[in-house]
Amino acid sequence: MGSAAGLGSSRFPKSRRLLTRGAFTRVQREGIAGRSGLVVVLVAQRAEPAADGEPEPARIDAPAPLAEPARLGIVASRKVGSAVVRNLAKRRVREWFRRQRTAAGLDVLVIVLPSAARATTSELAAALDAALGRALRRAGIAPTSAGIAPTPAAVATSAAGIAPLPAPGPCGGPSEAPR
């Protein structure tokens, strides 16, 4: 069968994941939320350990640690569906996150809602983009200034990255775009 060594960049390393209960509860407690119909996205600046070993409170406007990549945590309760459905939703969220250019030093927690079980991959990606954008705007960070932007491959494959069709003109044809 296939080996993990051949996967290269498609792996999701531990350095990009929230691993401990403490990390999840910190983001839930201190994070700023953005919600869509399918997910809730919480964003928190990574807490840096103080000299005494206790983490300092996270501030969303504090400068990010330089070498620390953004980390992702996913919560999908049994309300979402069976284990197969929950795991599919989590794989889709991980793939969406992998394709994002997320600012270093941010912890992102995605809570998958039950309505996500019926969503397509592109619908889920659009909902994640919208919720992340809302959370960053509420935090006072513009998505593009924070380095949050989909990669070119994500734009090509995501419904959120497709430009909307022009509005119909008075005769039913495309209207003239303002210059």
N, CA, C and O of each residue as an XYZ file, in Angstrom:
716
protein
N       0.837     -1.182      0.000
C       0.000      0.000      0.000
C       0.876      1.237      0.000
O       2.100      1.123      0.051
N       0.268      2.431     -0.057
C       1.016      3.692     -0.103
C       1.645      4.000      1.242
O       1.140      3.624      2.300
N       2.759      4.693      1.158
C       3.434      5.085      2.398
C       3.233      6.566      2.653
O       2.990      7.343      1.730
N       3.338      6.941      3.908
C       3.179      8.339      4.296
C       4.333      9.187      3.772
O       4.177     10.395      3.597
N       5.484      8.576      3.521
C       6.644      9.335      3.067
C       6.395      9.947      1.687
O       6.950     11.002      1.380
N       5.593      9.324      0.870
C       5.327      9.826     -0.465
C       4.310     10.945     -0.511
O       4.097     11.533     -1.571
N       3.667     11.262      0.619
C       2.627     12.280      0.620
C       3.189     13.686      0.623
O       2.537     14.595      0.109
N       4.374     13.905      1.183
C       4.996     15.222      1.174
C       4.163     16.271      1.875
O       3.864     16.145      3.063
N       3.782     17.322      1.133
C       3.111     18.469      1.744
C       1.650     18.203      2.087
O       1.011     19.043      2.721
N       1.107     17.059      1.687
C      -0.292     16.790      1.990
C      -0.502     16.316      3.431
O      -1.640     16.187      3.881
N       0.593     16.055      4.155
C       0.478     15.665      5.564
C       0.094     16.880      6.380
O       0.302     18.018      5.957
N      -0.465     16.636      7.542
C      -0.864     17.713      8.442
C      -0.082     17.528      9.734
O      -0.540     16.817     10.629
N       1.102     18.158      9.855
C       2.004     17.883     10.983
C       1.464     18.394     12.316
O       0.578     19.248     12.361
N       2.017     17.856     13.393
C       1.593     18.244     14.741
C       1.817     19.726     14.996
O       1.082     20.329     15.778
N       2.799     20.316     14.366
C       3.082     21.738     14.578
C       1.957     22.625     14.058
O       1.897     23.802     14.413
N       1.067     22.093     13.227
C      -0.054     22.855     12.667
C      -1.373     22.514     13.340
O      -2.425     22.972     12.893
N      -1.343     21.702     14.429
C      -2.571     21.272     15.095
C      -2.626     21.729     16.541
O      -1.596     21.835     17.206
N      -3.827     21.997     17.022
C      -4.052     22.169     18.456
C      -4.116     20.760     19.028
O      -4.913     19.941     18.572
N      -3.289     20.475     20.015
C      -3.164     19.094     20.475
C      -3.732     18.840     21.865
O      -4.157     17.721     22.153
N      -3.751     19.840     22.726
C      -4.135     19.599     24.113
C      -5.492     20.204     24.427
O      -5.942     21.144     23.772
N      -6.125     19.652     25.433
C      -7.405     20.191     25.890
C      -7.251     21.651     26.309
O      -8.130     22.475     26.056
N      -6.122     21.964     26.954
C      -5.859     23.331     27.379
C      -5.818     24.311     26.214
O      -6.307     25.436     26.325
N      -5.233     23.881     25.095
C      -5.171     24.749     23.912
C      -6.576     24.984     23.357
O      -6.911     26.107     22.979
N      -7.401     23.934     23.305
C      -8.771     24.070     22.810
C      -9.583     25.006     23.709
O     -10.280     25.893     23.216
N      -9.492     24.807     25.033
C     -10.285     25.644     25.945
C      -9.792     27.084     25.947
O     -10.596     28.002     26.105
N      -8.480     27.308     25.773
C      -7.967     28.673     25.690
C      -8.542     29.398     24.485
O      -8.959     30.550     24.599
N      -8.571     28.743     23.338
C      -9.124     29.379     22.137
C     -10.621     29.610     22.314
O     -11.133     30.652     21.905
N     -11.335     28.653     22.917
C     -12.771     28.845     23.140
C     -13.025     29.994     24.109
O     -13.991     30.738     23.941
N     -12.188     30.146     25.103
C     -12.382     31.182     26.114
C     -11.953     32.557     25.603
O     -12.652     33.543     25.836
N     -10.823     32.636     24.916
C     -10.239     33.921     24.540
C     -10.422     34.273     23.074
O     -10.164     35.409     22.674
N     -10.863     33.320     22.270
C     -10.948     33.553     20.834
C     -12.107     34.449     20.438
O     -13.078     34.610     21.177
N     -11.980     35.021     19.261
C     -13.019     35.863     18.684
C     -13.707     35.039     17.611
O     -13.054     34.460     16.743
N     -15.045     34.989     17.677
C     -15.816     34.066     16.847
C     -16.367     34.725     15.594
O     -16.696     35.911     15.573
N     -16.455     33.916     14.562
C     -17.167     34.241     13.337
C     -18.030     33.035     13.016
O     -17.569     31.899     13.126
N     -19.273     33.263     12.621
C     -20.200     32.158     12.424
C     -20.784     32.201     11.026
O     -21.053     33.269     10.477
N     -20.973     31.028     10.466
C     -21.747     30.883      9.236
C     -22.791     29.808      9.530
O     -22.862     29.312     10.654
N     -23.577     29.452      8.563
C     -24.609     28.452      8.801
C     -24.077     27.048      9.026
O     -24.800     26.182      9.518
N     -22.809     26.811      8.668
C     -22.254     25.462      8.743
C     -21.196     25.292      9.828
O     -21.008     24.189     10.342
N     -20.503     26.374     10.181
C     -19.393     26.290     11.129
C     -19.323     27.541     11.996
O     -19.892     28.583     11.671
N     -18.608     27.406     13.111
C     -18.195     28.541     13.926
C     -16.673     28.499     13.930
O     -16.079     27.460     14.214
N     -16.041     29.628     13.615
C     -14.589     29.712     13.607
C     -14.162     30.675     14.706
O     -14.618     31.818     14.753
N     -13.290     30.210     15.585
C     -12.726     31.048     16.649
C     -11.249     31.256     16.349
O     -10.536     30.317     15.995
N     -10.798     32.505     16.496
C      -9.412     32.851     16.216
C      -8.819     33.492     17.460
O      -9.416     34.398     18.043
N      -7.639     33.020     17.869
C      -6.940     33.600     19.018
C      -5.457     33.660     18.709
O      -4.894     32.771     18.069
N      -4.839     34.735     19.183
C      -3.391     34.841     19.073
C      -2.781     33.806     20.008
O      -3.277     33.600     21.115
N      -1.717     33.159     19.574
C      -1.074     32.146     20.392
C      -0.486     32.767     21.636
O       0.181     33.799     21.571
N      -0.733     32.137     22.769
C      -0.170     32.598     24.033
C       1.291     32.194     24.090
O       1.652     31.068     23.750
N       2.125     33.128     24.524
C       3.540     32.821     24.672
C       3.837     32.581     26.144
O       3.339     33.316     26.997
N       4.639     31.566     26.461
C       4.942     31.313     27.860
C       5.761     32.453     28.461
O       6.696     32.953     27.836
N       5.404     32.854     29.665
C       6.142     33.892     30.383
C       7.371     33.264     31.034
O       7.597     32.060     30.919
N       8.151     34.078     31.711
C       9.371     33.585     32.348
C       9.075     32.527     33.405
O       9.892     31.634     33.633
N       7.900     32.621     34.061
C       7.564     31.649     35.099
C       6.916     30.385     34.552
O       6.518     29.513     35.324
N       6.804     30.273     33.211
C       6.249     29.070     32.602
C       4.762     29.132     32.347
O       4.243     28.313     31.589
N       4.046     30.083     32.956
C       2.605     30.226     32.724
C       2.388     31.054     31.471
O       3.056     32.072     31.289
N       1.469     30.647     30.599
C       1.243     31.434     29.391
C       0.601     32.769     29.731
O      -0.274     32.866     30.591
N       1.070     33.805     29.019
C       0.466     35.123     29.170
C      -0.853     35.137     28.422
O      -1.038     34.356     27.488
N      -1.773     36.007     28.812
C      -3.032     36.088     28.076
C      -2.777     36.449     26.623
O      -1.935     37.295     26.321
N      -3.499     35.812     25.737
C      -3.337     36.071     24.312
C      -4.010     37.386     23.949
O      -5.082     37.715     24.456
N      -3.365     38.124     23.069
C      -3.946     39.350     22.549
C      -3.983     39.221     21.046
O      -2.969     38.901     20.425
N      -5.126     39.463     20.454
C      -5.270     39.283     19.007
C      -4.463     40.324     18.248
O      -4.088     40.075     17.103
N      -4.176     41.505     18.852
C      -3.437     42.542     18.153
C      -1.940     42.500     18.445
O      -1.190     43.333     17.936
N      -1.499     41.549     19.254
C      -0.078     41.430     19.573
C       0.667     40.868     18.365
O       0.086     40.122     17.576
N       1.941     41.216     18.211
C       2.690     40.654     17.093
C       2.813     39.141     17.223
O       2.991     38.607     18.318
N       2.717     38.473     16.101
C       2.754     37.013     16.094
C       4.178     36.512     16.245
O       5.113     37.151     15.764
N       4.355     35.373     16.910
C       5.675     34.761     16.943
C       6.108     34.435     15.512
O       5.307     33.953     14.711
N       7.368     34.697     15.197
C       7.806     34.613     13.814
C       7.808     33.203     13.247
O       7.316     32.993     12.138
N       8.339     32.243     13.965
C       8.527     30.919     13.396
C       7.377     29.966     13.678
O       7.439     28.804     13.276
N       6.338     30.416     14.351
C       5.242     29.539     14.743
C       4.154     29.538     13.675
O       3.526     30.574     13.455
N       3.909     28.419     13.007
C       2.829     28.401     12.019
C       1.459     28.452     12.702
O       1.326     28.126     13.881
N       0.459     28.864     11.945
C      -0.912     28.846     12.465
C      -1.292     27.406     12.774
O      -0.852     26.476     12.097
N      -2.119     27.233     13.811
C      -2.547     25.887     14.205
C      -4.054     25.779     14.095
O      -4.774     26.766     14.244
N      -4.524     24.567     13.832
C      -5.943     24.291     13.650
C      -6.414     23.257     14.652
O      -5.729     22.268     14.913
N      -7.589     23.497     15.208
C      -8.287     22.521     16.023
C      -9.692     22.374     15.453
O     -10.276     23.352     14.988
N     -10.233     21.172     15.485
C     -11.563     20.912     14.932
C     -12.400     20.199     15.977
O     -11.949     19.240     16.605
N     -13.634     20.679     16.160
C     -14.587     20.039     17.053
C     -15.788     19.631     16.218
O     -16.418     20.468     15.572
N     -16.104     18.349     16.232
C     -17.285     17.837     15.533
C     -17.971     16.852     16.486
O     -17.512     15.722     16.654
N     -19.069     17.287     17.104
C     -19.747     16.442     18.077
C     -20.584     15.379     17.374
O     -20.703     15.376     16.149
N     -21.157     14.485     18.157
C     -22.003     13.425     17.603
C     -23.262     13.979     16.957
O     -23.906     13.289     16.167
N     -23.620     15.212     17.281
C     -24.789     15.823     16.646
C     -24.579     16.010     15.152
O     -25.547     16.090     14.395
N     -23.309     16.080     14.713
C     -23.006     16.256     13.292
C     -23.413     15.009     12.513
O     -23.890     15.116     11.383
N     -23.231     13.834     13.100
C     -23.591     12.598     12.418
C     -22.742     11.441     12.913
O     -22.107     11.511     13.966
N     -22.749     10.383     12.131
C     -21.971      9.195     12.486
C     -20.481      9.509     12.404
O     -20.088     10.581     11.945
N     -19.668      8.582     12.846
C     -18.219      8.769     12.823
C     -17.724      9.013     11.406
O     -16.814      9.816     11.198
N     -18.309      8.334     10.437
C     -17.915      8.506      9.040
C     -18.191      9.941      8.592
O     -17.347     10.559      7.944
N     -19.345     10.465      8.925
C     -19.733     11.825      8.544
C     -18.848     12.850      9.253
O     -18.393     13.810      8.633
N     -18.604     12.652     10.541
C     -17.748     13.578     11.296
C     -16.332     13.596     10.741
O     -15.741     14.664     10.582
N     -15.784     12.425     10.446
C     -14.430     12.351      9.914
C     -14.333     12.978      8.525
O     -13.323     13.605      8.204
N     -15.355     12.819      7.707
C     -15.369     13.462      6.397
C     -15.361     14.983      6.555
O     -14.618     15.679      5.862
N     -16.177     15.490      7.458
C     -16.223     16.939      7.700
C     -14.863     17.432      8.191
O     -14.397     18.486      7.758
N     -14.230     16.691      9.081
C     -12.927     17.101      9.594
C     -11.860     17.064      8.504
O     -11.001     17.944      8.460
N     -11.897     16.059      7.621
C     -10.945     16.012      6.512
C     -11.120     17.210      5.595
O     -10.142     17.786      5.120
N     -12.375     17.584      5.346
C     -12.636     18.751      4.494
C     -12.132     20.032      5.139
O     -11.574     20.886      4.451
N     -12.317     20.183      6.445
C     -11.833     21.375      7.154
C     -10.309     21.414      7.117
O      -9.728     22.471      6.871
N      -9.653     20.278      7.357
C      -8.189     20.241      7.313
C      -7.671     20.622      5.927
O      -6.696     21.364      5.809
N      -8.312     20.125      4.896
C      -7.888     20.448      3.535
C      -8.066     21.937      3.260
O      -7.204     22.558      2.637
N      -9.177     22.514      3.718
C      -9.399     23.954      3.555
C      -8.285     24.725      4.265
O      -7.725     25.659      3.691
N      -7.958     24.351      5.497
C      -6.938     25.041      6.279
C      -5.566     24.894      5.632
O      -4.781     25.842      5.614
N      -5.280     23.720      5.106
C      -3.997     23.462      4.465
C      -3.792     24.411      3.285
O      -2.662     24.814      3.008
N      -4.865     24.769      2.591
C      -4.774     25.629      1.417
C      -4.788     27.114      1.749
O      -4.599     27.945      0.861
N      -5.007     27.461      3.006
C      -5.024     28.867      3.418
C      -3.611     29.349      3.683
O      -2.730     28.571      4.047
N      -3.409     30.645      3.496
C      -2.170     31.293      3.931
C      -2.533     32.043      5.209
O      -2.819     33.240      5.182
N      -2.517     31.334      6.308
C      -2.947     31.889      7.588
C      -1.752     32.487      8.308
O      -0.670     31.900      8.327
N      -1.953     33.657      8.901
C      -0.877     34.368      9.587
C      -0.267     33.509     10.681
O      -0.968     32.770     11.372
N       1.039     33.614     10.828
C       1.743     32.872     11.865
C       1.275     33.336     13.238
O       0.920     34.500     13.426
N       1.281     32.418     14.187
C       0.953     32.761     15.559
C      -0.530     32.734     15.886
O      -0.906     33.009     17.026
N      -1.384     32.409     14.921
C      -2.819     32.327     15.196
C      -3.214     30.888     15.478
O      -2.700     29.954     14.863
N      -4.128     30.727     16.410
C      -4.764     29.441     16.643
C      -6.187     29.561     16.133
O      -6.906     30.490     16.499
N      -6.595     28.627     15.293
C      -7.925     28.638     14.689
C      -8.657     27.386     15.154
O      -8.162     26.270     15.001
N      -9.838     27.585     15.723
C     -10.669     26.469     16.160
C     -11.945     26.489     15.330
O     -12.653     27.496     15.296
N     -12.237     25.384     14.663
C     -13.443     25.263     13.849
C     -14.394     24.309     14.554
O     -14.047     23.162     14.835
N     -15.602     24.800     14.838
C     -16.656     23.967     15.413
C     -17.618     23.652     14.278
O     -18.276     24.543     13.741
N     -17.691     22.383     13.923
C     -18.546     21.944     12.815
C     -19.972     21.799     13.341
O     -20.210     21.105     14.330
N     -20.917     22.459     12.674
C     -22.325     22.385     13.068
C     -23.020     21.243     12.336
O     -22.542     20.819     11.283
N     -24.131     20.733     12.857
C     -24.818     19.599     12.223
C     -25.202     19.843     10.759
O     -25.235     18.897      9.971
N     -25.488     21.077     10.387
C     -25.878     21.361      8.999
C     -24.734     21.124      8.020
O     -24.982     20.993      6.822
N     -23.489     21.066      8.491
C     -22.339     20.826      7.616
C     -22.335     19.412      7.058
O     -21.680     19.151      6.049
N     -23.055     18.497      7.694
C     -23.073     17.106      7.239
C     -23.673     16.979      5.839
O     -23.311     16.076      5.085
N     -24.585     17.878      5.496
C     -25.243     17.817      4.191
C     -24.587     18.727      3.149
O     -25.015     18.745      1.995
N     -23.564     19.475      3.536
C     -22.937     20.444      2.636
C     -21.913     19.772      1.724
O     -21.293     18.772      2.084
N     -21.757     20.346      0.545
C     -20.705     19.893     -0.351
C     -19.377     20.490      0.098
O     -19.344     21.368      0.961
N     -18.302     20.019     -0.482
C     -16.985     20.533     -0.134
C     -16.884     22.018     -0.443
O     -16.354     22.778      0.368
N     -17.373     22.443     -1.585
C     -17.282     23.859     -1.944
C     -18.170     24.720     -1.051
O     -17.790     25.844     -0.722
N     -19.338     24.228     -0.651
C     -20.196     24.977      0.269
C     -19.522     25.125      1.632
O     -19.574     26.190      2.247
N     -18.890     24.049      2.096
C     -18.195     24.097      3.377
C     -17.009     25.058      3.304
O     -16.778     25.820      4.243
N     -16.255     25.031      2.206
C     -15.115     25.938      2.042
C     -15.577     27.394      2.029
O     -14.935     28.253      2.633
N     -16.686     27.675      1.346
C     -17.217     29.040      1.309
C     -17.661     29.483      2.706
O     -17.431     30.627      3.097
N     -18.296     28.581      3.456
C     -18.734     28.901      4.816
C     -17.530     29.139      5.728
O     -17.559     30.041      6.565
N     -16.482     28.345      5.576
C     -15.269     28.531      6.372
C     -14.604     29.866      6.048
O     -14.177     30.583      6.953
N     -14.516     30.203      4.755
C     -13.939     31.490      4.360
C     -14.725     32.643      4.978
O     -14.142     33.584      5.517
N     -16.056     32.562      4.894
C     -16.902     33.636      5.422
C     -16.766     33.754      6.936
O     -16.640     34.861      7.460
N     -16.789     32.634      7.638
C     -16.692     32.664      9.098
C     -15.324     33.161      9.554
O     -15.234     33.932     10.510
N     -14.265     32.730      8.884
C     -12.925     33.200      9.238
C     -12.811     34.703      8.985
O     -12.249     35.432      9.802
N     -13.340     35.158      7.862
C     -13.320     36.591      7.569
C     -14.067     37.400      8.621
O     -13.598     38.458      9.038
N     -15.231     36.908      9.056
C     -15.995     37.599     10.101
C     -15.202     37.668     11.406
O     -15.152     38.712     12.056
N     -14.588     36.555     11.777
C     -13.820     36.528     13.026
C     -12.658     37.514     12.966
O     -12.389     38.220     13.937
N     -11.974     37.562     11.836
C     -10.839     38.471     11.717
C     -11.286     39.926     11.696
O     -10.618     40.785     12.271
N     -12.407     40.215     11.042
C     -12.929     41.586     11.035
C     -13.340     42.009     12.443
O     -13.079     43.139     12.855
N     -13.985     41.098     13.185
C     -14.375     41.410     14.567
C     -13.148     41.654     15.429
O     -13.202     42.425     16.387
N     -12.044     41.001     15.093
C     -10.803     41.176     15.836
C     -10.058     42.430     15.389
O      -9.047     42.804     15.985
N     -10.559     43.078     14.339
C      -9.902     44.274     13.830
C      -8.747     43.975     12.910
O      -7.867     44.813     12.719
N      -8.741     42.784     12.337
C      -7.684     42.382     11.418
C      -8.321     42.144     10.060
O      -9.247     41.344      9.933
N      -7.823     42.840      9.044
C      -8.315     42.590      7.687
C      -7.712     41.275      7.222
O      -6.517     41.050      7.412
N      -8.514     40.395      6.614
C      -7.975     39.095      6.209
C      -6.723     39.190      5.350
O      -5.808     38.387      5.530
N      -6.648     40.140      4.423
C      -5.467     40.218      3.579
C      -4.267     40.784      4.326
O      -3.135     40.388      4.048
N      -4.488     41.720      5.285
C      -3.359     42.271      6.023
C      -2.806     41.270      7.027
O      -1.645     41.374      7.423
N      -3.614     40.307      7.442
C      -3.140     39.302      8.391
C      -2.442     38.155      7.688
O      -1.950     37.229      8.333
N      -2.399     38.215      6.366
C      -1.799     37.120      5.631
C      -2.773     35.984      5.402
O      -2.362     34.892      5.010
N      -4.063     36.218      5.638
C      -5.065     35.190      5.434
C      -5.557     35.321      4.009
O      -6.317     36.234      3.686
N      -5.136     34.437      3.188
C      -5.586     34.454      1.807
C      -5.483     33.041      1.275
O      -4.534     32.327      1.598
N      -6.436     32.630      0.471
C      -6.330     31.292     -0.085
C      -5.185     31.224     -1.082
O      -4.861     32.216     -1.736
N      -4.586     30.071     -1.194
C      -3.545     29.876     -2.186
C      -4.184     29.881     -3.561
O      -5.397     29.700     -3.666
N      -3.413     30.082     -4.617
C      -4.004     30.072     -5.960
C      -4.755     28.777     -6.270
O      -5.778     28.802     -6.954
N      -4.248     27.639     -5.765
C      -4.947     26.372     -6.002
C      -6.299     26.354     -5.317
O      -7.261     25.807     -5.856
N      -6.383     26.955     -4.116
C      -7.649     26.998     -3.404
C      -8.638     27.895     -4.115
O      -9.831     27.595     -4.157
N      -8.153     29.002     -4.677
C      -9.043     29.900     -5.410
C      -9.602     29.188     -6.632
O     -10.779     29.338     -6.960
N      -8.755     28.411     -7.306
C      -9.201     27.722     -8.504
C     -10.220     26.635     -8.199
O     -11.082     26.347     -9.029
N     -10.134     26.026     -7.016
C     -11.015     24.905     -6.725
C     -12.179     25.245     -5.817
O     -13.115     24.456     -5.689
N     -12.137     26.406     -5.184
C     -13.174     26.757     -4.227
C     -14.250     27.604     -4.870
O     -13.952     28.501     -5.659
N     -15.490     27.327     -4.541
C     -16.584     28.135     -5.057
C     -16.484     29.558     -4.539
O     -16.964     30.485     -5.191
N     -15.864     29.749     -3.370
C     -15.716     31.095     -2.822
C     -14.750     31.919     -3.658
O     -14.818     33.148     -3.647
N     -13.852     31.260     -4.382
C     -12.869     31.971     -5.169
C     -13.323     32.288     -6.572
O     -12.597     32.952     -7.312
N     -14.494     31.839     -6.962
C     -14.996     32.089     -8.306
C     -15.705     33.429     -8.311
O     -16.549     33.704     -7.458
N     -15.350     34.264     -9.286
C     -15.969     35.582     -9.376
C     -17.447     35.437     -9.724
O     -17.814     34.596    -10.545
N     -18.297     36.257     -9.099
C     -19.719     36.168     -9.409
C     -20.001     36.633    -10.828
O     -19.263     37.444    -11.386
N     -21.064     36.116    -11.397
C     -21.469     36.545    -12.732
C     -21.954     37.986    -12.673
O     -22.498     38.414    -11.655
N     -21.760     38.751    -13.768
C     -22.242     40.128    -13.756
C     -23.762     40.159    -13.706
O     -24.435     39.258    -14.209
N     -24.289     41.208    -13.093
C     -25.740     41.372    -12.990
C     -26.316     41.612    -14.388
O     -25.685     42.270    -15.216
N     -27.500     41.085    -14.648
C     -28.084     41.297    -15.975
C     -28.425     42.765    -16.186
O     -28.844     43.463    -15.263
N     -28.238     43.217    -17.421
C     -28.574     44.592    -17.795
C     -30.067     44.740    -18.025
O     -30.826     43.802    -17.778
N     -30.501     45.905    -18.497
C     -31.927     46.152    -18.675
C     -32.571     45.249    -19.722
O     -33.778     45.010    -19.674
N     -31.778     44.746    -20.666
C     -32.345     43.890    -21.725
C     -32.080     42.421    -21.463
O     -32.313     41.590    -22.342
N     -31.598     42.079    -20.274
C     -31.356     40.680    -19.953
C     -29.932     40.245    -20.186
O     -29.528     39.196    -19.686
N     -29.135     41.034    -20.946
C     -27.737     40.706    -21.195
C     -26.879     41.199    -20.049
O     -27.384     41.823    -19.116
N     -25.582     40.923    -20.111
C     -24.697     41.377    -19.038
C     -24.624     42.901    -19.023
O     -24.591     43.546    -20.072
N     -24.600     43.453    -17.839
C     -24.511     44.914    -17.725
C     -23.071     45.341    -17.898
O     -22.150     44.542    -17.731
N     -22.885     46.595    -18.231
C     -21.549     47.152    -18.404
C     -20.923     47.361    -17.033
O     -21.525     47.995    -16.167
N     -19.744     46.844    -16.834
C     -19.061     47.003    -15.554
C     -18.513     48.419    -15.448
O     -17.983     48.934    -16.432
N     -18.619     49.073    -14.283
C     -18.066     50.416    -14.142
C     -16.556     50.386    -14.258
O     -15.902     49.439    -13.822
N     -16.011     51.437    -14.854
C     -14.553     51.502    -15.041
C     -13.962     52.561    -14.181
O     -12.749     52.766    -14.200
